[in-house]
């Protein structure tokens, strides 16, 4: 006999299985950013943006300050504002706003290792197969 809890437990696994079979393309949120930092921190900032898979569209300098504009994935830049504040001793500012979505190179994949929760999914797939 089934209970509502059985369906709540199974729903995420069935949904993941449906996505895997549908060959779904994944998208990620992209942000526009503005980074204002002291001129001496340019190299560090550009290196950080490249590591976070960001794209720089404009770099301008005005006296002792640099402003960098571009786009960056949300996932890789979540904590960067605090990092900018740290390496610029509170002088730098990293501001973002939502820009849209961008396709990733990833697909919804199948897990090769089964953890405890995935055993239920494995049993469900076995019934379908």
KABELWO-V536448 format. One record per backbone hydrogen bond with DSSP energy under -1.0 kcal/mol. NH is the residue of the N-H (numbers start at 1). CO is the residue of the C=O. E is the energy in kcal/mol with one decimal. If there is no record, write none. Layout:
nh:NH co:CO e:E
nh:NH co:CO e:E
//
This chain:
nh:7 co:3 e:-1.1
nh:8 co:4 e:-2.1
nh:9 co:5 e:-2.1
nh:10 co:6 e:-1.8
nh:11 co:7 e:-2.2
nh:14 co:10 e:-2.3
nh:15 co:11 e:-2.5
nh:16 co:12 e:-2.2
nh:17 co:13 e:-2.3
nh:18 co:14 e:-2.5
nh:19 co:15 e:-2.2
nh:20 co:16 e:-2.3
nh:21 co:17 e:-2.2
nh:22 co:18 e:-1.6
nh:24 co:19 e:-1.3
nh:26 co:106 e:-1.3
nh:28 co:102 e:-2.6
nh:30 co:100 e:-3.1
nh:31 co:72 e:-3.0
nh:32 co:97 e:-2.8
nh:33 co:70 e:-2.8
nh:34 co:95 e:-2.4
nh:35 co:68 e:-2.9
nh:36 co:93 e:-2.9
nh:37 co:66 e:-2.4
nh:39 co:64 e:-3.3
nh:41 co:38 e:-2.3
nh:42 co:39 e:-1.6
nh:45 co:41 e:-2.3
nh:46 co:42 e:-2.7
nh:47 co:43 e:-2.2
nh:48 co:44 e:-2.5
nh:49 co:45 e:-2.5
nh:50 co:46 e:-2.1
nh:51 co:47 e:-2.2
nh:52 co:48 e:-1.9
nh:53 co:50 e:-1.4
nh:54 co:49 e:-3.0
nh:55 co:71 e:-3.4
nh:57 co:69 e:-2.8
nh:58 co:69 e:-1.7
nh:60 co:67 e:-2.6
nh:62 co:65 e:-2.7
nh:65 co:62 e:-1.4
nh:66 co:37 e:-2.9
nh:67 co:60 e:-3.1
nh:68 co:35 e:-2.8
nh:69 co:58 e:-2.8
nh:70 co:33 e:-1.6
nh:71 co:55 e:-2.4
nh:72 co:31 e:-2.4
nh:74 co:29 e:-2.3
nh:80 co:77 e:-1.1
nh:83 co:79 e:-1.4
nh:84 co:80 e:-2.7
nh:85 co:81 e:-2.1
nh:86 co:82 e:-1.9
nh:87 co:83 e:-2.7
nh:88 co:84 e:-1.5
nh:89 co:86 e:-1.2
nh:90 co:85 e:-3.1
nh:91 co:88 e:-1.4
nh:93 co:36 e:-2.6
nh:95 co:34 e:-2.7
nh:97 co:32 e:-1.8
nh:99 co:30 e:-2.8
nh:100 co:30 e:-1.5
nh:102 co:28 e:-2.2
nh:104 co:26 e:-2.8
nh:108 co:24 e:-1.0
nh:122 co:118 e:-2.7
nh:123 co:119 e:-2.2
nh:124 co:120 e:-1.9
nh:125 co:121 e:-2.7
nh:126 co:122 e:-2.2
nh:127 co:123 e:-1.6
nh:128 co:124 e:-1.5
nh:129 co:125 e:-2.4
//
